[in-house]
Amino acid sequence: MLLLMLVSTCGLACAQQKVAAEKLVQEGIQLNAKGDYDGAVKKYDAALLLDEANLLALTEKAQTYFTAKKFDESVKVCKTALRNHENEAMLNTIYLTYGNALDELNQTEKAISIYDDGIKKFPTFYQLYFNKAITLEKVMKHDEALICLYKSASLKPTLSGSHNLIGRIQLAKNQRIPSLLAFCRFMTLEPLTDRAKENLKSIQTLMKGNVEKTDDKSITNNVDPATLAKPRENSFSTQDQVLSMAAALDNDPKYANKTEVEQFIRKFDNLCASLKENKANNSGFYWDYYAPFFIEMKDKQMIETFAYVSFASTDMKDVAAWLNSHTAEIQKFFDWSKAYVWTKI
């Protein structure tokens, strides 16, 4: 009977310590949010004295050190968490913080290795793929970065950063249509930020196709012969030509007086029509992932709304006027975009 009472008392004390530890962790999280990183770490350490196996305390401590730019300390805490815990769901964040800290310490190969270890254990955690892509991009491994970004975009379609980086990489690689599709998806998620303003400039350049006005009466269509080769995975040679031909009409008397957004609508509608016409005979991430989204956008007659949303970051008066007078269409557009079912890649 006495033994039973001792066991019961011990169990109650342990439970109370765990509750107290959790309270300390929450207090630490609040201090971290206020920028009091030292105070937060003290709370986490106090929690670990009461409950040394508290993974949340270790996770938050590692993240706080990272936020405070104490990357070596963050790495040490991550190592402790991985050493003392195994196959727990919260370890996905530990792997992420660990890889990020190593990346900040310019230990690129180690960072990639840690991301890979995390991906093996948590293959559906999109953030590991995305952050690995950022690390790969820093060392100019563009194609490997893209593979990771395809996965992060597939797992988390609303992560605007994935589409932003895909667009930028493909822009640098002079892949016009893939870059354009990624940037346009980005605009449906983040149309009013500084990144949106920058990406809109890229979109406007890409929408010119390969057309160059050489004088008042002549226009040159500079088509890369490589785009006319036999179609391959993620090939958009036809769409490049369609966009160029549509862009060549910008200065046609029939369209010369159109606003910039109206010109965009005409050209983007032609591009989406070409995507729809050629979808069945093409393959690759951009055809399988992005193309169906924009094809459905055209089918639902939402390209006009998309265009004005995409130009929302500008100071164009016609854009502001349209947006103010079409709130119902805008809400309908965002409802559709939010409910759209993306292809898993």
Sequence and secondary structure as in RCSB ss.txt:
>XXXX:A:sequence
MLLLMLVSTCGLACAQQKVAAEKLVQEGIQLNAKGDYDGAVKKYDAALLLDEANLLALTEKAQTYFTAKKFDESV
KVCKTALRNHENEAMLNTIYLTYGNALDELNQTEKAISIYDDGIKKFPTFYQLYFNKAITLEKVMKHDEALICLY
KSASLKPTLSGSHNLIGRIQLAKNQRIPSLLAFCRFMTLEPLTDRAKENLKSIQTLMKGNVEKTDDKSITNNVDP
ATLAKPRENSFSTQDQVLSMAAALDNDPKYANKTEVEQFIRKFDNLCASLKENKANNSGFYWDYYAPFFIEMKDK
QMIETFAYVSFASTDMKDVAAWLNSHTAEIQKFFDWSKAYVWTKI
>XXXX:A:secstr
 HHHHHHHHHHHHHHHHHHHHHHHHHHHHHHHHTT HHHHHHHHHHHHHH TT HHHHHHHHHHHHHTT HHHHH
HHHHHHHHH  S TTHHHHHHHHHHHHHHTT HHHHHHHHHHHHHH TT HHHHHHHHHHHHHTT HHHHHHHHH
HHHHH TT HHHHHHHHHHHHHTT HHHHHHHHHHHHHH SSSHHHHHHHHHHHHHTTTTEEE SSS EEE   G
GGGSS  TT  HHHHHHHHHHHGGGGSTTTTTS HHHHHHHHHHHHHHHHHHHGGG  SHIIIIIHHHHHHHHHT
T HHHHHHHHTTTS  HHHHHHHHH HHHHHHHHHHHHH      
